[in-house]
């Protein structure tokens, strides 16, 4: 059953448990969703403006084309979820746990996620411009097509990560750990010839 266009502004949804629910174009502005537990839920084109999702837990839930503005996501856990096409602006995301989650086309421009564990995540075509991912664990992450202009990846672990030439040329990678293949690709992206 789809819940369409419902207004949950200022709602107290503290520590509720939702399973198999579908929300379309719903407004969760300033809702208290701390400790919320979702399983197999779908949120499509929903608004999370100044929403408190701290300490919430989400398993196999989808947040598609949602907009998070100044939302609190500290201590939230996302496992086997998708954030496909969602945009996060000025959100408090530390610390956050994101495992086996699809972040394809996600907007995380300016996100502050130093030391975050993003290992093995799909970040294809994500907007990570000006994001702070220093010392983040991005091993085996797929960053193909990601926009990395001004992204700070100093000290990040990028071993096994997939990055294209544009990303390697645009991001700040000083001190990042990379494998040999990425080092060669980095040299090529900066006009060097490896013989």
Rosetta blueprint (number, residue, H / E / L):
1 X L
2 X E
3 X E
4 X E
5 X L
6 X L
7 X E
8 X L
9 X L
10 X L
11 X L
12 X E
13 X L
14 X L
15 X L
16 X L
17 X E
18 X E
19 X E
20 X L
21 X L
22 X E
23 X E
24 X E
25 X L
26 X L
27 X E
28 X L
29 X L
30 X L
31 X L
32 X E
33 X L
34 X L
35 X L
36 X L
37 X E
38 X E
39 X E
40 X L
41 X L
42 X E
43 X E
44 X E
45 X L
46 X L
47 X E
48 X E
49 X E
50 X L
51 X L
52 X E
53 X L
54 X L
55 X L
56 X L
57 X E
58 X E
59 X E
60 X L
61 X L
62 X E
63 X E
64 X E
65 X L
66 X L
67 X E
68 X E
69 X E
70 X L
71 X L
72 X E
73 X L
74 X L
75 X L
76 X L
77 X E
78 X E
79 X E
80 X L
81 X L
82 X E
83 X L
84 X L
85 X L
86 X L
87 X E
88 X E
89 X E
90 X L
91 X L
92 X E
93 X L
94 X L
95 X L
96 X L
97 X E
98 X E
99 X E
100 X L
101 X L
102 X E
103 X L
104 X L
105 X L
106 X L
107 X E
108 X L
109 X L
110 X L
111 X L
112 X E
113 X L
114 X L
115 X L
116 X L
117 X E
118 X L
119 X L
120 X L
121 X L
122 X E
123 X L
124 X L
125 X L
126 X L
127 X E
128 X L
129 X L
130 X L
131 X L
132 X E
133 X L
134 X L
135 X L
136 X L
137 X E
138 X L
139 X L
140 X L
141 X L
142 X E
143 X L
144 X L
145 X L
146 X L
147 X E
148 X L
149 X L
150 X L
151 X L
152 X E
153 X L
154 X L
155 X L
156 X L
157 X E
158 X L
159 X L
160 X L
161 X L
162 X E
163 X L
164 X L
165 X H
166 X H
167 X H
168 X H
169 X H
170 X H
171 X L
172 X E
173 X L
174 X L
175 X L
176 X L
177 X E
178 X L
179 X L
180 X H
181 X H
182 X H
183 X H
184 X H
185 X H
186 X H
187 X H
188 X H
189 X H
190 X L
191 X L
192 X L
193 X L
194 X L
195 X L
